[in-house]
Amino acid sequence: MDVSDSALLATLLREAPIGFAFFGTDLRFRRVNRSLARLYGRNGTDHIGHSPSRVWPEPLAERAEAAIRKVLAEDQPLFEPDQPISMLKGGGRAGAENGGPERAGAPSQARHWSFSWFPSHDPEGAISGVALIAVDVTERRNSEEAVRRSEERYRSLVQAGAQVVWVTTPTGEIAEDSPEWRWITGQSLEEYLGNGWLDGVHPEDRERVERDWTECVGAGKVFDSRYRVRTKNGSYRHYDVRAVPIERDGKIIEWVGASTDVTAQREAEEMRGRLTEQLSAAALRTARLQQATSMLAEALTVEQVVEVITEVGRSAIGADRSAVALLDPERLRVRTVNPGGLPDSPGHPGGDIPLDIPSVITLAITTRRPVLVENPDALRRTFADVADLDLFLSHTDERAWVGMPLLAAGSAIGALRFSFSRPRKITDEERVFLEALAGQCALAVERASLFEREHTTAETLQRSLLPDRLPSVPGIILDARYLPVTRNMEIGGDWYDAFRLPDGRLAVAAGDVMGKGLSAAAGMGRVRNALRALALTDPRPAAVLAGLDRLFTATELDEQVTTVAYLVFDPVSGEGLAGNAGHPPPLLMSRDAPPRLDLGEAGTPLGWASPRQQYVFRLPPGHTAVLYSDGLVENRRRGLHSGLDELVTVAGQAAPAVAEDPAKLLEYLVDRMLTGYEQDDDVTVLVLHVPRRDGKAQAGTPASPMIAAKKGKA
């Protein structure tokens, strides 16, 4: 080898990304390249003349020296494909100046190296040492581990699911075992391999499946099919099967398929098919039933539910009359919700009757079974002991009757009644329809009854928590209105309050506990009562709002949003203080200036940590302040900011006689702001008006309300 070749070899060994070292027969390093030397943060010169035990950590050094001895003794290469090695963080030296080991830095995660040991011979053939080639295989090992984990996850997913996965050769023959298939069919591995899987296919399906499979394999296209498979107990189950070709370099190397058990789905489809055939003559009634479902979703009261059910049922089966009666279990009486659906004939019981009075309705309730009476003779047989039955039949135009019990949790809560002016036999299809309709009616009545009870309770609670009357304050006119939403009958947490303080000042507040139902109404009561208690202790708005923050944090849910606008006002001087916790700003009005929104800082809702501000609030004679909830200005079609702008515009269009009369102003604002919009939230409005004195503004008082720049904190 010439000099240039030697230099090239030296460069390769020094710069190569793989590790290289040469050990003498005394186990000491003779040469080592940079990649291997830096394994533990050393230089190459630190290794020369030292054994591995002097420069490497003990576990690695012991393995290395054992490998060198083995190669020297056996004169055979030695391969160690996976050697975990802990690297050092910080690049510290692994040995001290005296050659002893140094453990600078904490070991990081282990990396994996492949060590290959080769004996080296001199020209005479004697062993002169051992060469080491070390390759970092961490990334390759991690990739292999990732593939292995992916395969395990896939295998677990397949085993946990309802699919059978199988693999075939490029020619479509089974070459790999599928334990799931064999567990289902009971085939042995030998019976399954090749084309043996076809023996498990239903005889009526086999020819088709084999033909389609052969065609797809020949054309290299996706195989989609559904067929029956014989199980090990002799029964057949339905499977949806899909197989795709796996290609590499443009050639199909295998087919992978999945068979999904769809027996339950297939049986359901067959049942639906039979039902469809049975109900082919009742397509219109089915559509009516779907219509009832949609309409019942919007029905909130029992009366609304009854209106939907009676109309849908009557039109679907051609009945002349329909009625719904509900049972009062405590009184053992039956009350007809829509008495107009009953005949007004002698001998027929009225709309509110005891349960033991014989009738189609009471019989359906007591037996909890449909009552189908197709003609007057059948009615006489059904109620043979009723004395005035002939009287009824002689005065009524009804000639056939149906009674369907309304069942909830197995108990009868009422009955659905239909009647016809001609003899009428109910078919099996019509009976199925009526039973479904009665089931929907029972569920809807239960829901509506619960909703009405909760609505009544919540509305009673909310109205009880609002002031019975506003205080009478000389020089001040107060008026308020609470308008609950009527579309969905949900009660919210909107409220207002006004009360005198011991020092004669007037405290006024309006708030909104977000949400609906009893929880919102109860939350409103807690906030309103706490505000009164805090105001009687320290009426300053900043102190009251800060106290409400503390109460809210301790008692209310984090997701509950509550806003409050609060002011304290001296009726004599017209001076006051105001504060706002996230509530819509008050509307300020006077004859001498355009309406405007209060410019005070709104602040954050209660419970949100922030220093509470208060500001000076002046309301001279002839001026009005309007406090309101967001339901007045915001809805699904109008955003909050647009609503506030519209409120100012509407207020500016009010006639002077309206603007200075709180009752008229209330009616005007509510009517103008809600006209053209569907009310979807409660509305509260409170008007505070200071009448003009002698027809003029008080001397020395500004002509319009103003907000002083000076603020205070709680």
VOGU-3710 file (C-alpha; in Angstrom, 3 decimals, decimal comma):
1> mdvsdsalla> 0,000/0,000/0,000  1,507/3,407/-0,986  1,418/6,560/1,109  -1,734/7,921/-0,518  -3,614/4,680/0,180  -2,492/4,749/3,789  -3,648/8,352/4,163  -6,991/7,507/2,586  -7,471/4,555/4,935  -6,514/6,666/7,921
11> tllreapigf> -9,018/9,353/6,882  -11,801/6,827/6,416  -11,164/5,231/9,774  -10,987/8,588/11,479  -14,064/10,221/9,897  -16,329/7,215/9,292  -19,688/7,291/11,164  -19,071/3,765/12,375  -16,753/2,974/15,273  -13,378/1,257/14,705
21> affgtdlrfr> -10,703/0,096/17,140  -7,750/-2,279/17,138  -6,666/-4,113/20,288  -3,373/-5,833/20,908  -3,069/-9,286/22,386  -2,663/-7,583/25,763  -6,233/-6,264/25,394  -5,029/-2,651/25,100  -6,144/-0,135/22,526  -3,687/0,294/19,648
31> rvnrslarly> -5,908/2,398/17,418  -9,354/3,937/17,764  -11,258/6,279/15,482  -13,106/9,428/16,477  -16,656/7,948/16,339  -15,825/5,239/18,867  -13,640/7,456/21,044  -16,475/9,971/21,465  -18,797/7,243/22,681  -18,018/8,410/26,222
41> grngtdhigh> -16,754/11,895/25,525  -13,044/11,070/25,174  -10,370/11,739/22,613  -8,635/8,990/20,702  -5,348/9,568/22,513  -7,053/8,873/25,845  -7,575/5,259/24,749  -4,190/4,309/23,299  -2,313/1,978/25,594  -5,265/1,405/27,913
51> spsrvwpepl> -7,550/-1,572/28,250  -11,324/-1,116/27,942  -11,679/-1,397/31,715  -9,631/1,800/32,071  -11,701/3,973/29,723  -15,159/2,417/29,442  -17,833/1,843/32,105  -17,563/-1,466/33,881  -20,461/-3,392/32,202  -19,323/-2,491/28,673
61> aeraeaairk> -15,652/-2,979/29,484  -16,276/-6,463/30,869  -18,222/-7,501/27,766  -15,546/-6,050/25,468  -12,618/-7,749/27,186  -14,491/-11,042/27,280  -15,118/-10,747/23,526  -11,441/-9,947/22,805  -10,299/-12,949/24,824  -12,784/-15,191/23,017
71> vlaedqplfe> -11,591/-14,068/19,577  -7,919/-14,448/20,583  -8,585/-17,900/21,977  -10,724/-19,254/19,131  -9,307/-17,257/16,196  -12,891/-16,773/14,978  -14,954/-13,648/14,383  -17,558/-12,760/17,012  -20,759/-10,855/16,329  -22,754/-9,070/19,035
81> pdqpismlkg> -25,774/-7,633/17,196  -27,330/-5,668/20,079  -25,250/-4,010/22,784  -27,174/-1,464/24,920  -24,837/1,413/25,803  -25,715/4,313/28,105  -24,367/7,578/26,684  -23,217/10,450/28,886  -24,982/13,802/28,932  -22,926/16,963/28,765
91> ggragaengg> -20,015/15,400/26,856  -17,912/14,957/30,038  -14,734/12,903/29,993  -15,127/9,304/30,986  -11,711/9,072/32,658  -9,591/11,130/34,976  -6,121/12,461/34,195  -4,555/9,466/35,852  -6,364/7,121/33,487  -8,973/6,087/36,013
101> peragapsqa> -12,662/6,064/35,111  -14,623/9,263/35,560  -18,417/9,381/35,629  -19,110/12,984/34,647  -22,685/13,713/33,646  -25,806/11,609/34,071  -26,440/8,779/31,617  -29,144/9,376/29,060  -31,330/6,742/27,449  -29,427/3,734/26,216
111> rhwsfswfps> -28,516/3,439/22,552  -27,996/0,163/20,803  -24,786/-0,779/18,972  -23,765/-3,775/16,903  -20,198/-4,971/17,707  -18,265/-7,138/15,251  -14,913/-8,566/16,461  -12,379/-9,917/13,959  -8,999/-11,606/14,583  -6,032/-9,862/12,928
121> hdpegaisgv> -3,009/-11,874/11,735  0,614/-10,948/11,009  2,354/-12,083/7,779  3,240/-15,404/9,390  -0,444/-16,042/10,206  -0,164/-15,545/13,943  -2,834/-13,554/15,715  -1,576/-10,035/16,226  -4,709/-8,518/17,736  -8,446/-7,989/17,408
131> aliavdvter> -10,290/-5,427/15,262  -13,624/-3,999/16,372  -16,239/-2,499/14,061  -19,128/-0,844/15,967  -22,318/0,385/14,270  -25,074/2,434/15,985  -28,270/0,463/15,220  -30,577/2,411/17,542  -32,716/3,917/14,783  -33,035/0,606/12,982
141> rnseeavrrs> -33,951/-1,157/16,225  -36,500/1,546/17,079  -38,037/1,194/13,624  -38,255/-2,558/14,018  -39,804/-2,120/17,464  -42,331/0,352/16,070  -43,277/-2,105/13,354  -43,604/-4,878/15,905  -45,829/-2,767/18,168  -47,939/-1,727/15,189
151> eeryrslvqa> -48,412/-5,371/14,226  -49,346/-6,264/17,803  -51,878/-3,432/17,968  -53,342/-4,446/14,634  -53,551/-8,070/15,735  -55,207/-7,055/19,013  -57,667/-4,828/17,161  -58,602/-7,621/14,805  -59,011/-10,110/17,627  -61,143/-7,672/19,622
161> gaqvvwvttp> -63,411/-6,868/16,707  -65,982/-8,860/14,792  -63,777/-9,210/11,695  -61,918/-12,221/10,357  -58,719/-11,208/8,568  -57,134/-13,551/6,025  -54,265/-13,519/3,526  -53,846/-15,372/0,224  -51,124/-15,829/-2,352  -51,125/-13,732/-5,551
171> tgeiaedspe> -53,146/-16,526/-7,173  -55,857/-16,364/-4,528  -55,039/-19,476/-2,468  -54,919/-19,425/1,338  -51,316/-19,788/2,465  -51,427/-18,404/6,023  -53,412/-19,531/9,021  -56,441/-17,537/10,203  -57,274/-18,763/13,718  -60,428/-16,611/13,787
181> wrwitgqsle> -61,824/-18,312/10,654  -61,036/-21,783/11,914  -62,538/-20,991/15,327  -65,789/-19,984/13,627  -65,965/-22,801/11,065  -64,263/-25,587/13,022  -61,973/-26,336/10,059  -58,504/-27,707/10,681  -55,501/-25,889/9,237  -55,186/-28,491/6,477
191> eylgngwldg> -58,876/-28,168/5,594  -58,610/-24,374/5,487  -55,476/-23,915/3,348  -55,558/-23,595/-0,428  -59,185/-23,384/-1,558  -60,495/-25,363/1,400  -62,148/-22,254/2,837  -64,811/-22,591/0,129  -66,068/-25,726/1,885  -67,317/-23,449/4,677
201> vhpedrerve> -69,453/-21,370/2,314  -73,173/-22,106/2,043  -73,857/-24,441/-0,922  -76,254/-21,910/-2,439  -73,568/-19,219/-2,331  -70,445/-21,243/-3,174  -70,630/-21,222/-6,966  -71,214/-17,480/-7,084  -68,473/-16,722/-4,545  -65,916/-18,959/-6,277
211> rdwtecvgag> -66,703/-17,418/-9,661  -66,507/-13,836/-8,383  -63,307/-14,512/-6,425  -61,586/-16,109/-9,420  -62,620/-13,194/-11,620  -61,286/-10,580/-9,166  -57,978/-12,422/-8,688  -57,520/-12,667/-12,444  -58,343/-8,997/-13,024  -56,589/-7,704/-9,912
221> kvfdsryrvr> -59,653/-5,760/-8,765  -61,189/-5,383/-5,305  -63,396/-8,258/-4,182  -66,677/-7,267/-2,481  -69,246/-9,890/-1,597  -71,720/-11,127/0,980  -72,287/-14,808/1,676  -73,205/-17,272/4,370  -70,588/-19,248/6,316  -71,266/-22,530/8,098
231> tkngsyrhyd> -70,238/-22,402/11,755  -68,875/-25,327/13,714  -72,320/-25,986/15,230  -73,888/-26,325/11,770  -75,730/-22,994/11,629  -74,987/-20,279/9,074  -74,014/-16,675/9,635  -73,918/-13,826/7,139  -70,594/-12,126/6,348  -69,680/-9,033/4,373
241> vravpierdg> -66,330/-9,786/2,717  -63,842/-7,413/1,135  -60,375/-8,237/-0,180  -57,807/-5,956/-1,802  -54,628/-6,781/-3,744  -51,320/-5,701/-2,219  -48,918/-4,549/-4,919  -45,191/-4,007/-4,973  -43,301/-2,736/-8,002  -46,463/-3,108/-10,056
251> kiiewvgast> -47,016/-6,758/-9,166  -49,538/-8,297/-6,799  -47,650/-9,992/-3,976  -50,650/-11,064/-1,916  -54,327/-10,479/-1,163  -55,582/-9,285/2,218  -59,229/-9,701/3,091  -61,593/-9,061/5,992  -64,866/-10,850/6,699  -67,333/-8,982/8,933
261> dvtaqreaee> -70,172/-10,783/10,687  -73,353/-8,932/9,696  -75,820/-11,591/10,773  -77,617/-9,303/13,204  -77,755/-6,570/10,588  -78,980/-9,011/7,939  -81,644/-10,411/10,242  -82,739/-6,881/11,067  -82,879/-6,088/7,358  -84,969/-9,193/6,695
271> mrgrlteqls> -87,281/-8,276/9,543  -87,617/-4,762/8,205  -88,389/-6,236/4,819  -91,166/-8,370/6,238  -92,539/-5,423/8,168  -92,379/-3,286/5,046  -94,403/-5,874/3,172  -96,899/-6,124/5,997  -97,213/-2,346/6,221  -97,225/-1,640/2,490
281> aaalrtarlq> -100,906/-0,716/2,744  -100,166/1,530/5,717  -97,500/3,749/4,129  -99,548/6,851/4,754  -100,013/5,947/8,417  -96,266/5,390/8,766  -95,668/8,839/7,341  -98,208/10,161/9,817  -96,361/8,465/12,648  -93,121/10,117/11,557
291> qatsmlaeal> -94,983/13,386/11,363  -96,234/12,850/14,899  -92,672/12,257/16,105  -91,555/15,520/14,592  -94,534/17,457/15,906  -94,284/15,938/19,382  -90,693/17,130/19,614  -92,096/20,686/19,580  -95,052/20,000/21,893  -94,354/21,166/25,438
301> tveqvvevit> -97,716/21,009/27,192  -100,107/18,098/27,624  -102,729/19,935/25,605  -100,271/20,362/22,725  -99,393/16,655/22,859  -103,072/15,664/22,789  -103,754/17,976/19,867  -100,956/16,345/17,830  -101,852/12,748/18,715  -105,582/13,020/18,127
311> evgrsaigad> -105,183/14,782/14,805  -102,529/12,372/13,481  -104,362/9,269/14,669  -107,771/10,380/13,455  -106,561/11,263/9,973  -104,385/8,135/9,648  -107,147/5,582/10,293  -110,116/7,655/9,162  -111,710/8,047/12,599  -114,462/10,573/13,198
321> rsavalldpe> -113,593/11,392/16,799  -110,486/11,062/18,944  -109,782/11,809/22,583  -107,084/11,337/25,200  -107,937/10,627/28,835  -105,432/10,642/31,702  -105,651/8,687/34,918  -105,478/10,318/38,320  -104,110/7,362/40,348  -104,846/8,982/43,708
331> rlrvrtvnpg> -108,509/9,749/42,952  -108,979/6,691/40,689  -110,677/8,926/38,195  -110,136/9,505/34,499  -110,023/13,026/33,055  -110,488/13,612/29,347  -108,028/16,257/28,203  -110,094/17,180/25,114  -113,784/16,585/26,008  -114,776/17,664/22,496
341> glpdspghpg> -113,476/14,319/21,253  -116,242/12,454/23,122  -119,834/12,063/21,941  -122,456/14,248/23,575  -125,036/11,502/23,864  -127,244/10,192/26,674  -125,830/7,112/28,313  -122,180/8,023/27,655  -120,047/8,911/30,680  -118,738/12,461/30,884
351> gdipldipsv> -115,194/13,723/30,611  -114,238/13,165/34,275  -115,390/9,766/35,480  -114,479/7,169/38,112  -112,263/4,349/36,928  -114,937/1,730/37,709  -117,474/3,192/35,257  -117,553/0,878/32,191  -116,324/2,527/28,979  -113,849/1,917/26,195
361> itlaittrrp> -111,387/4,237/27,930  -111,612/2,726/31,421  -111,469/-0,821/30,040  -108,264/-0,055/28,118  -106,728/1,439/31,280  -107,701/-1,352/33,672  -106,724/-4,213/31,329  -103,719/-2,393/29,854  -104,681/-3,969/26,532  -106,148/-2,536/23,312
371> vlvenpdalr> -109,934/-2,534/23,114  -111,099/-3,075/19,527  -114,868/-2,935/19,015  -115,822/-3,206/15,344  -119,609/-2,726/15,574  -122,486/-2,125/18,043  -123,043/-5,874/18,571  -119,444/-6,251/19,653  -119,930/-3,303/22,008  -122,954/-5,058/23,585
381> rtfadvadld> -120,897/-8,225/24,079  -118,028/-6,277/25,600  -120,247/-4,328/28,003  -123,120/-6,771/28,519  -123,826/-5,570/32,053  -124,166/-1,847/31,221  -127,831/-0,950/31,653  -128,018/2,212/29,534  -125,907/0,936/26,622  -128,892/0,724/24,246
391> lflshtdera> -129,806/4,294/25,196  -126,348/5,408/24,177  -126,424/3,496/20,899  -129,789/4,902/19,986  -128,598/8,495/20,345  -125,052/8,360/18,971  -123,700/8,195/15,441  -120,725/6,088/16,583  -120,632/2,514/15,257  -117,041/1,326/15,989
401> wvgmpllaag> -114,573/2,101/18,764  -110,893/1,748/19,630  -109,297/2,165/23,029  -105,467/2,101/23,309  -103,838/2,153/26,764  -101,110/4,692/27,382  -98,365/2,794/29,174  -95,334/4,277/30,917  -92,900/1,921/32,655  -95,534/-0,795/32,419
411> saigalrfsf> -98,235/1,208/34,193  -101,284/2,729/32,564  -101,390/6,518/32,727  -104,432/6,976/30,472  -105,984/5,881/27,201  -106,385/6,967/23,602  -109,954/6,710/22,170  -111,066/6,673/18,529  -114,566/6,203/17,154  -116,095/5,725/13,700
421> srprkitdee> -119,519/6,511/12,294  -119,613/3,136/10,510  -118,667/-0,417/11,494  -114,898/-0,747/11,246  -112,505/-3,627/11,770  -108,946/-2,647/12,717  -106,364/-4,577/10,687  -103,160/-5,967/12,144  -101,193/-3,249/10,388  -103,443/-0,558/11,841
431> rvflealagq> -103,127/-2,082/15,288  -99,335/-1,931/15,035  -99,603/1,709/14,038  -101,987/2,557/16,874  -99,796/0,805/19,457  -96,808/2,810/18,234  -98,851/6,008/18,317  -100,054/5,242/21,853  -96,463/4,582/22,908  -95,371/7,948/21,542
441> calaverasl> -98,322/9,612/23,194  -97,509/8,094/26,591  -93,873/9,205/26,425  -94,824/12,685/25,247  -97,490/13,064/27,948  -95,023/11,978/30,639  -92,441/14,453/29,356  -94,960/17,276/29,033  -96,391/16,632/32,506  -92,925/16,718/34,026
451> ferehttaet> -92,102/19,860/32,094  -95,290/21,581/33,200  -94,622/20,694/36,844  -91,050/21,960/36,672  -92,104/25,063/34,774  -94,815/25,852/37,282  -92,446/25,303/40,187  -89,693/27,387/38,608  -92,041/30,217/37,633  -93,584/30,254/41,095
461> lqrsllpdrl> -90,120/30,295/42,623  -88,914/33,045/40,335  -91,940/35,276/40,844  -91,745/34,715/44,599  -88,155/35,922/44,549  -88,995/39,113/42,666  -90,304/42,014/44,762  -94,065/42,006/45,328  -94,130/45,740/44,856  -91,594/48,473/44,250
471> psvpgiilda> -90,915/50,937/47,080  -92,724/54,263/47,129  -90,080/57,022/47,163  -91,004/60,732/47,128  -89,628/62,408/44,027  -89,026/59,084/42,269  -91,222/56,974/39,988  -90,354/53,305/39,695  -91,886/50,719/37,410  -90,769/47,265/36,290
481> rylpvtrnme> -91,879/44,381/34,148  -90,917/40,715/34,032  -91,801/38,952/30,777  -90,986/35,214/30,799  -90,313/33,493/27,514  -93,382/31,657/26,241  -92,000/29,783/23,214  -90,390/26,953/25,182  -91,822/27,801/28,615  -88,350/27,713/30,154
491> iggdwydafr> -87,832/29,851/33,229  -84,585/31,728/33,477  -82,653/33,652/36,094  -83,487/37,264/35,137  -84,379/39,502/38,079  -84,632/43,049/39,352  -84,898/44,667/42,771  -85,350/48,074/44,397  -85,338/48,858/48,107  -84,730/51,713/50,550
501> lpdgrlavaa> -81,554/51,822/52,614  -81,544/52,897/56,272  -80,059/56,296/55,324  -82,951/57,005/52,935  -81,130/56,289/49,712  -82,596/53,969/47,101  -80,795/50,818/45,964  -81,691/49,526/42,484  -80,371/46,375/40,823  -80,946/44,180/37,781
511> gdvmgkglsa> -79,257/40,860/37,121  -79,198/37,721/35,049  -78,221/34,199/36,113  -77,482/32,428/32,846  -79,310/29,150/32,273  -82,850/27,849/32,498  -85,037/25,942/34,905  -85,026/25,530/38,651  -81,254/25,847/39,017  -81,219/29,281/37,352
521> aagmgrvrna> -84,212/30,479/39,390  -82,639/29,253/42,627  -79,316/30,875/41,721  -81,127/34,138/41,073  -82,698/33,980/44,544  -79,328/33,441/46,221  -77,702/36,357/44,408  -80,637/38,730/45,006  -80,866/37,950/48,716  -77,102/38,238/49,142
531> lralaltdpr> -77,126/41,632/47,392  -79,744/42,926/49,818  -77,790/41,698/52,819  -74,523/43,198/51,576  -76,177/46,510/50,668  -77,587/46,887/54,174  -74,063/46,440/55,560  -72,058/48,550/53,097  -74,161/49,885/50,199  -71,236/51,101/48,067
541> paavlagldr> -71,430/49,316/44,680  -67,769/48,302/44,731  -68,188/46,713/48,176  -71,455/44,974/47,249  -70,061/43,537/44,006  -66,874/42,391/45,729  -68,968/40,676/48,391  -71,040/38,970/45,714  -67,798/37,769/44,101  -66,804/36,079/47,334
551> lftateldeq> -70,237/34,536/47,810  -70,369/33,408/44,195  -66,963/31,726/44,387  -67,981/29,851/47,515  -71,476/28,709/46,514  -71,956/28,694/42,734  -70,629/26,438/39,982  -67,624/27,621/37,967  -69,529/27,455/34,692  -72,422/29,549/36,046
561> vttvaylvfd> -72,327/33,065/34,536  -74,111/35,786/36,492  -74,216/39,523/35,740  -75,448/42,420/37,892  -75,954/46,163/37,431  -76,339/47,974/40,773  -76,677/51,602/41,809  -77,340/53,570/44,993  -79,227/56,819/44,487  -80,155/59,750/46,719
571> pvsgeglagn> -83,650/60,918/45,702  -83,077/64,355/47,241  -79,766/65,321/45,651  -79,945/63,196/42,544  -76,431/61,936/43,319  -75,464/58,304/43,535  -72,902/55,592/42,873  -73,121/52,762/40,360  -71,257/49,589/39,534  -71,580/46,900/36,889
581> aghpppllms> -70,509/43,239/36,836  -70,788/42,265/33,175  -74,434/43,395/32,766  -75,789/45,381/29,778  -75,278/49,108/30,434  -78,235/51,148/31,721  -80,059/53,381/29,235  -80,055/57,081/30,207  -82,777/59,400/28,875  -83,800/63,046/29,249
591> rdapprldlg> -85,855/65,569/27,338  -82,842/67,850/26,852  -80,401/65,360/25,308  -80,476/62,267/23,094  -80,674/58,871/24,844  -77,348/57,224/25,564  -75,904/54,157/27,231  -74,162/54,481/30,575  -70,449/54,918/29,914  -69,399/53,267/33,172
601> eagtplgwas> -67,027/50,322/32,967  -68,994/47,069/32,702  -66,515/44,881/34,557  -66,549/41,085/34,583  -69,379/38,740/35,628  -69,567/37,660/39,248  -66,945/35,214/40,408  -64,329/36,375/37,898  -61,438/37,813/39,863  -61,104/41,563/39,169
611> prqqyvfrlp> -61,076/44,737/41,292  -64,631/46,033/41,446  -65,098/49,611/40,241  -67,732/52,182/41,147  -68,446/55,545/39,642  -70,467/58,659/40,436  -73,960/58,502/38,957  -76,184/61,599/38,621  -79,857/61,551/37,700  -81,239/65,114/37,767
621> pghtavlysd> -84,959/65,910/37,615  -86,521/65,134/34,259  -84,123/62,260/33,649  -84,669/58,496/33,427  -82,481/55,432/33,882  -83,570/52,076/32,397  -82,072/48,810/33,676  -82,829/45,680/31,634  -81,710/42,135/30,884  -80,106/40,965/27,650
631> glvenrrrgl> -83,376/39,349/26,552  -84,611/42,838/25,611  -81,796/43,533/23,131  -80,342/40,154/22,100  -81,862/37,140/20,316  -80,975/34,568/17,667  -81,331/37,101/14,868  -79,918/40,162/16,589  -76,532/40,387/18,249  -75,914/42,214/21,519
641> hsgldelvtv> -74,156/45,249/20,044  -76,760/45,659/17,300  -79,486/45,358/19,917  -77,924/48,043/22,111  -77,706/50,418/19,153  -81,331/49,675/18,293  -82,394/50,298/21,900  -80,839/53,781/21,831  -82,505/54,513/18,484  -85,919/53,293/19,674
651> agqaapavae> -85,641/55,301/22,895  -84,818/58,429/20,872  -88,062/57,990/18,923  -90,250/57,953/22,043  -92,631/60,860/22,432  -91,998/63,105/25,480  -95,228/61,961/27,083  -94,004/58,358/26,777  -90,408/59,015/27,795  -91,442/60,682/31,058
661> dpaklleylv> -94,061/58,087/32,044  -92,320/54,893/33,284  -95,380/52,682/32,664  -95,776/53,911/29,096  -92,014/53,798/28,508  -91,915/50,167/29,674  -94,684/49,164/27,308  -93,131/51,166/24,458  -89,620/49,731/24,804  -90,755/46,128/25,199
671> drmltgyeqd> -93,161/46,360/22,277  -90,706/48,062/19,895  -87,708/45,908/20,810  -89,534/42,572/20,556  -91,750/43,253/17,538  -90,540/41,255/14,574  -88,430/38,908/16,699  -89,236/35,610/18,367  -88,702/36,011/22,097  -86,221/33,318/23,135
681> ddvtvlvlhv> -85,175/34,638/26,558  -86,781/36,193/29,618  -87,022/39,981/29,659  -86,825/42,207/32,728  -87,001/45,997/32,546  -86,860/48,445/35,460  -87,400/52,187/34,940  -86,156/54,810/37,429  -87,555/58,277/36,629  -87,018/61,604/38,406
691> prrdgkaqag> -89,927/63,924/37,454  -89,201/67,490/36,393  -89,836/70,130/39,020  -92,074/73,070/38,028  -91,666/71,884/34,443  -87,970/72,767/34,366  -84,692/71,147/35,242  -83,389/71,994/38,655  -81,235/75,069/38,625  -77,516/74,363/38,622
701> tpaspmiaak> -78,017/70,749/37,536  -76,498/69,495/34,269  -78,997/69,063/31,457  -78,114/65,421/30,880  -76,875/62,536/33,011  -73,126/62,383/33,308  -70,550/59,983/34,582  -67,834/61,468/36,744  -64,223/60,502/35,976  -63,487/59,662/39,578
711> kgka> -63,748/55,928/40,341  -63,434/53,866/43,465  -62,420/50,287/44,177  -63,659/47,742/46,646
//
